[in-house]
Amino acid sequence: MSVEVSGKRKLEDSPEDGRAQKRAKTSEELQENHVAEQQLPPRRPCITRPLEQLRESIGVEDVWRLVQYTLLRRSYGGKKPSWCRLHGRRRVVRVNVAVLEGVTQLHFYTHYAQFKRLRRIYSTRCTLAPSSGNLLSELFNSELPNPQIHTAPPTGQPEYSVDVLCHPVLRRFGLKKKGMTSYLLTEEEMIKKSFPVKGLQGCEAFVCTQADGYVTDSSPLFGLDCEMCVTQAGTELTRVAVVDSRGRCVLDQLVKPFNPIINYCTKFSGITRSMLQGVNTRLADVQAKLLDLLPTDAVLVGHSLENDLRALNLIHPHVIDTSLLYRREFGQRFKLKLLAQIILQREIQSEERRGHDPCEDACAALELAQYFISKGPRQVVEAHLQDLWGVSPTAPVNGSLNGSLHNNRTSPLRFGHALHKAGQSALFLGRSDVMDGVSSSQLWRSHYCSTDKEVVSVFKRVSQSYSLSVLQFSSFSEMLKQTPAGGRWDHLQQMANRLKQMCVLFVGPFPSDFTERRICLLLRRYGDLRSVRLLQKMHMLYAVVEFQQLEGAQLALQALTGHQINNKRIKVQRPVSELTLDLEASLADLHNDVLNDRVIYVGGLSSRHHRHDDLLQAFSSFGPVHDVITSARDSGKRRRHARIKFVGAESVAAAVGSPVLMGNRTLSVCRALTPPHMHTWTHTCPVTTEMNGETASLEQRSGDEGTEPKGPTCLQDVVMESVMREMDRKVGKMFNALEENTLSIVILPGTTSGGMEYSGLCFVDFKRT
């Protein structure tokens, strides 16, 4: 019996019954949750950075640590990077790194309008400390912590080193012996290896066998081999042989091609003109015989079987390919003759015989598959590790590319070798001289490309064939080589001055008795000041003000224009020079920066009254707030401004268009312009605040604000913009060629010139459909 109490049902059964019902209910909920989780789409990989670290610069070694962690297991030293968090690492399929040689953060923000794809595609952007060495050498030669050397073996089994356990055969099939169906190629593998598959483009005219889709470990095996010749239409079938599971030849048929034969390929096929005289069997006849011969659960076995099936114009879903059973690194394949000689102790395709015997080859492939299935992958690798793969189970790593770590606990493992041992393939595209300092360059493929266009063209063809691809775009660095060092330094200074001018305002006139302190108090409410210089002109006082943040200058320009002090109307304007002619267009582009999509800048704060919770409460009226970032997080200075990050972009428009009152102050609000990874737009010089007569001398030493460098070899802006635009276009094409869930990293290395360090940039994101 039960009664209703406060809208809830109270059970008067025994405690045991209640616990049983609770367990049943919990079980049902778990089952429902499990079903719901299965129905949800898989979580995509992503990169995040802690908010408190957004303005901390990273080094090249930090970027390489992310690459290593993504590609290597912990046993090889792939430790988590500290500067970011990688979510969904197991779903990352590849890593792609592009290096834009010679480009700095200054180039990116000076020519911001030219980098439309870089700033749109990549959602993570970090300031990168310039590297003094070879970036790729630092990557591939970087030392990893000594990995876990041994894996505990089963009782009574030998102890294997790490690289033996990471053998390509064991990585694919594991250590345990399994049934025949475990070695069938999946549909995904068949597509990847160019097998004809039903519904695949180009296979519309192919004939499908009568396979019913149900195969067991006892299903019959049939060895298949074909011989081809070259006709006017390409490669065509001239002979086909099939053997049953006992090795008996059940089909050996010559086939006459439809098109005139150009080359009989007698050396390999054994087919001659005289052999095909009087042969009337065509491809369709052979297809019909195969359909009658093969039962519905037949499994075809062959060596590089995709070529045979394409020659037959035949689709069969159940196949075992011995070239993929006895696997090698980087997709390389053993020849059937070598496998028969080592595994079967049999000589086939002898030079004494003219051409191959397809029955012999089909039988050899069949026996190789049967041997692999009967022994299991562990015993196959154990028995033939040295004579077939050339690996010694206890060979030292030094002096041997495929050596073990078994006897070398103290020798450091370098990334290039660890990548190879983990079975990951690597590719470099760019100038070959960059590889001079890479000790492990023989472990991965490299292709010399003389132009950025060639780099992208080659990459588009092979982008999905390598675990790690490194691309070098060198068009800008090649242009720099033709410019004297003095011209390069002058151009860097010119770009630094341009960014500096974006934060400079001329303000005045002020009353003649106005002090520097009062001017600073007036201006600091909009943002932190870098310098204030007073100018006395005809009994009028003016100020040249440089803000640390571009937003501070923007707010002061909006708020102080027309402001009156002692009946004097204040005028605020930006300096006009060749460096700032396109400033308005640059500001419009910065408004649309993906990093500031939902962020506003707030000035006029009081460090005593405007606390984090107060700001959160005030701006939540415009929409959900993701975070409040105040200047107090960045330094020990008094809080004068903050950044509000909203959840939705519509909240930004509402906040910017409405007055915000807090206490007795009206806060100044504008859209954020400074990316979160930058402290200040004048980042190339130490940040100081000058408010006295010494300022003029300091300004003279660092260069007059509106003056361009006087070097005769300064790079032309038109040429520079064209080069930057082309590099950005190449990066966009590269990104489009990436496979889904590929980690893409673009590096602007930065440089050191004229005794000053010019920071670089690192862009990180995943390719998504």
DRENMARSE-12268 format. One record per residue (C-alpha): residue in one letter; x, z, y. Coordinates in steps of 0.2 Angstrom, whole numbers, plus 5000, padded with zeros to 4 digits. Layout:
N
AXZY/...
***
This chain:
769
M500050005000/S500649965018/V500050005035/E500449925052/V501450025064/S501749965082/G501549785077/K502849805062/R502449815044/K503049975036/L503349975017/E502850125006/D503750064991/S505250144982/P506950134991/E507550024976/D506249894980/G506649894998/R508449874995/A508049734983/Q506949644995/K508249665009/R509549584997/A508349444993/K507949415012/T509849425016/S510249295002/E508849185009/E509549195027/L511249155021/Q510649005011/E509648945027/N511148965038/H512248875025/V511048725025/A510948735044/E512848725045/Q512948585034/Q511748485044/L512748515060/P514048385065/P515848445062/R516648525076/R517848405085/P519648455088/C520048505106/I521348585117/T521048735129/R522248835140/P521949015145/L521349025163/E522749145168/Q524049015162/L523348865171/R524548865185/E526048905174/S527248755171/I527748715153/G529348635147/V529648495135/E530048615121/D528248675123/V527548505121/W528548475106/R527948635099/L526148575100/V526648415091/Q527548515077/Y526148635075/T524948485073/L525948395060/L526748525050/R526148665040/R526748845043/S527948835028/Y528948705038/G529048805054/G527448735062/K527048885073/K525648905085/P526148855103/S525848995116/W525348895131/C523748815123/R522548835109/L522248695097/H520548705089/G520048605074/R521848565068/R521248515051/R520248365058/V521748295068/V522148135060/R523748075070/V524748125085/N525247995098/V526548025112/A526847905127/V528247935139/L528247855156/E530047855160/G530547895177/V528847945183/T528548115191/Q527048225197/L527448155215/H527147975209/F525548025201/Y524748105216/T525547995229/H524847835219/Y523347935213/A522147785216/Q523147675204/F523047795189/K521147775186/R521347785167/L522547935166/R521548045177/R519847995169/I520348005150/Y521348165149/S520548325152/T522048435151/R523448415164/C524948535165/T526448535177/L528048495167/A529748565171/P530948415172/S532048395157/S533948355159/G534148285141/N533448145130/L531648185127/L531548105110/S533148185105/E532448355109/L530948315099/F531748255083/N533248365083/S532348525088/E532748665076/L531348745066/P531348915059/N531848925041/P530248885031/Q529648985016/I530848915003/H529948944986/T528148944980/A527749054966/P527548954950/P526348984936/T527049094922/G528249004911/Q528448854923/P530048804933/E530148854951/Y530048704963/S530748684980/V529648644995/D529948464996/V529648444977/L527948524980/C527648404995/H528048254984/P526848104988/V526148104971/L525848294971/R525148294988/R523848164983/F523348224965/G523948404965/L524848494951/K523448504938/K523148384924/K521448304927/G520248174920/M520347984922/T519047984936/S520148094947/Y521347944949/L520047814954/L520247744972/T518947804984/E517947684994/E518947745009/E520547715001/M520047544995/I519547495012/K521247555019/K522247465006/S521247295009/F520247294993/P518647194993/V517247304996/K515347264996/G514647255013/L516447235021/Q516647095034/G517546945025/C516846985008/E515046915010/A515446764998/F516246884984/V515446904967/C514947084963/T515147144945/Q513747234935/A514547414938/D513147544939/G514147664949/Y514147794935/V515947824927/T516547964916/D518248014910/S517947914893/S517447754902/P518447604895/L519947544904/F520347354906/G522047294913/L521947144925/D523347024931/C523246864940/E524446724945/M524246624961/C524846464969/V524846394987/T523546264991/Q523046175007/A521746315009/G523046455006/T523346564990/E522146514976/L521946574958/T522846484944/R522846604929/V521946764925/A522246884910/V521247044904/V521747164891/D520647304884/S521147494882/R522147454866/G523147324874/R522347174866/C522147024876/V520346984878/L520446844892/D521946724896/Q521246584906/L522046444917/V521046404932/K521146244942/P521046264961/F519846164971/N521146114984/P522746014982/I524146124977/I525646134989/N526746254979/Y526546304961/C527646464964/T528346434946/K529746554948/F528446694949/S526846624942/G527546524928/I526246394932/T526846204932/R525946044935/S525845994917/M525046164912/L523546124924/Q523345944918/G521645934908/V521146114914/N519346104920/T518946294922/R518546334940/L518446504949/A516546524946/D516846504927/V518046644927/Q516946754937/A515546724925/K516646764910/L517246924918/L515446974922/D515046954903/L516647044897/L516547194908/P515347334903/T514447424917/D515647574917/A517247474916/V518747534926/L519947394931/V521847444931/G523147334939/H524747344950/S524347304968/L522647254962/E521847214978/N522847044978/D522047004961/L520347044966/R520446944981/A521146794972/L519646814960/N518346834975/L517746984965/I517147154970/H517247294957/P517047484963/H517947574950/V519847534950/I521547624947/D523047544955/T524747594947/S525647554963/L524647694971/L524747814956/Y526647814957/R526747844975/R528147824987/E528347885005/F527747785020/G526647675010/Q528047595001/R527647534983/F528747524967/K528847354958/L527947344941/K529547294933/L530447454938/L529047564933/A528947484916/Q530847494914/I530947684918/I529247744912/L528847634897/Q530647594893/R530147414892/E530847254900/I529547144908/Q529746994919/S531446954912/E532446824921/E532646724904/R530746684905/R530146564917/G528846654928/H527746814924/D526646834909/P525046904916/C524546974899/E526147064898/D525947134916/A524147184913/C524647274898/A526147364907/A524947414921/L523647484908/E524947584899/L525747654915/A523947714920/Q523647794902/Y525347884903/F524947954920/I523248014915/S523848094898/K525348184906/G524648234923/P525548214940/R526548374938/Q527348314922/V527648134928/V528548194944/E529548324934/A530148194921/H530548064933/L530948144949/Q532748094949/D532747924939/L531247854948/W531147944965/G532947984967/V532648164971/S533548314964/P532548474962/T533948584968/A534948464979/P535548534996/V534748465012/N536348425021/G536948255017/S535348205008/L533748135016/N532648195001/G533548354997/S532848514993/L532848675003/H533148774987/N535048824990/N535048815009/R534248965017/T535448975032/S535448795037/P534248755051/L532848625047/R532648495061/F530948425065/G531448245060/H531848305042/A530348425041/L529248285046/H529948175032/K529848315019/A528048355024/G527648165020/Q527248125038/S527747955044/A528447925061/L528547765073/F529547735089/L529147585100/G530247555115/R532047525120/S533247555105/D534647645116/V533447795118/M533747835099/D535647855101/G535548045101/V534348065087/S535148115071/S533648095060/S533247915066/Q533447845049/L531947945043/W530647855053/R530247675059/S530847605076/H530447435084/Y531347375099/C530247315113/S530947245129/T529347265139/D527847385140/K526747235136/E527647215119/V527547405116/V525647405117/S525447245107/V526447305093/F525547475093/K523847405093/R524347325076/V525047475068/S524147625077/Q523347685061/S524847675050/Y525847825056/S525648005057/L526648015073/S526947875085/V528047885101/L527947755114/Q529147725128/F528547635144/S530047595153/S529547465167/F529747595181/S531347665175/E532047485173/M531547455191/L532447615196/K534047555189/Q534147415201/T533947545216/P535447645222/A535347835219/G535147855238/G533647745238/R532747845224/W533048005233/D532347945249/H530847875241/L530548045232/Q530748135249/Q529548005257/M528148045244/A528448235246/N528248215265/R526648115262/L525848255251/K526448385264/Q525648285278/M523948305269/C524048485272/V524548475291/L523448495306/F523648485324/V522648625332/G522348655351/P522348685365/F522348875365/P522348985380/S524149005386/D524149195382/F523649165364/T524849235352/E525549175335/R524649325326/R522949275333/I523149095328/C523649155311/L522149265310/L521049125315/L521649005302/R522049115287/R520149135283/Y520148955277/G521748965266/D523549025264/L524748955277/R526448885274/S527048875292/V526348885310/R527348805324/L526848835342/L527048695355/Q526948725374/K526348565383/M525848565402/H525348745402/M524348715386/L524748795369/Y524548695353/A524948735335/V525648625321/V524948715305/E525348675287/F524148755274/Q524748785256/Q523048715249/L522348545254/E520648635254/G521148755268/A521648605279/Q519948525275/L518948675279/A519848715295/L519648535300/Q517748545297/A517448715304/L518648725320/T518248555327/G517248595343/H517548785341/Q517748865358/I518949005363/N518849075381/N517848915386/K519148805379/R518548675366/I519748665351/K520148505344/V520848485326/Q521548325319/R522748265306/P524448185310/V524247995311/S525747905303/E526047765290/L526147905277/T524347955280/L523447795284/D522547795267/L522247985267/E520347975268/A520347865252/S521447985243/L520248125247/A518748025241/D519648005224/L520148185223/H518348235225/N518048145208/D519548215199/V518848265181/L519848435182/N518848485198/D517148415192/R516248585193/V517348685204/I517148735223/Y518348815235/V517848965245/G518749025261/G518449165273/L518549305260/S518849485264/S520049575251/R519049735254/H517249685253/H517249515243/R517649565225/H517549465209/D515749535205/D515149505222/L515649325222/L514949305205/Q513249375210/A513249275227/F513549105219/S512549125203/S511049085214/F511648905213/G511748895195/P512648975180/V514549015184/H515848985171/D517249085180/V517849155197/I519649125200/T520349215215/S522049205224/A522449385218/R522749315201/D524149205207/S525149325218/G525149495225/K524549435242/R522849485249/R521349385243/R520849255256/H520049125245/A519349085228/R518848945216/I517148955208/K516948855192/F515048815188/V514348775171/G513448625178/A513948495191/E512348505200/S512748675205/V514248615215/A513148505227/A511948645230/A513348775234/V514248655246/G512648605255/S512048785258/P512748925269/V513349075259/L513249245268/M514149395261/G514049555272/N514349505290/R515349345285/T514849165282/L515949095269/S516748925270/V516448815255/C517048635250/R517348545234/A518948585226/L520348455228/T521848535221/P522048525202/P522048695193/H523848665187/M524548655205/H525048805216/T525148705231/W525248525237/T526948565244/H527648615227/T529348525229/C529948665242/P529948855241/V528348915249/T528749015266/T527749055281/E528649035298/M527949095315/N529349105326/G530748995335/E531748975319/T530348865312/A530948715322/S532748725315/L532048735298/E530948585300/Q532348485307/R533348525291/S531948475279/G531548315289/D530348285303/E528548285297/G528048115303/T529648035300/E530047915286/P531747915277/K533047805285/G533747745269/P533947555268/T533447535250/C531747625250/L530647565236/Q529147455243/D527447535242/V526647375237/V527847345222/M527747535217/E525847525217/S525847375206/V527047455193/M526047615193/R524347515191/E525147415176/M525747575167/D524047655169/R523247495162/K524447495147/V524047685144/G522247635144/K522447505131/M523547615120/F522147755121/N520847625116/A521847575100/L521947755094/E520947815079/E519547945082/N520248125082/T522048075087/L522948195098/S523648095113/I524948165124/V525648065139/I527248135147/L527848105165/P529548175163/G530048225181/T531748215187/T533148295196/S533748215212/G534748265228/G534948435221/M533048465219/E531948465204/Y530448355205/S529148415192/G528348305179/L526648305171/C525948315154/F524148245149/V523348305133/D521748255125/F520948185109/K520248015106/R518348025104/T517047885100/
***
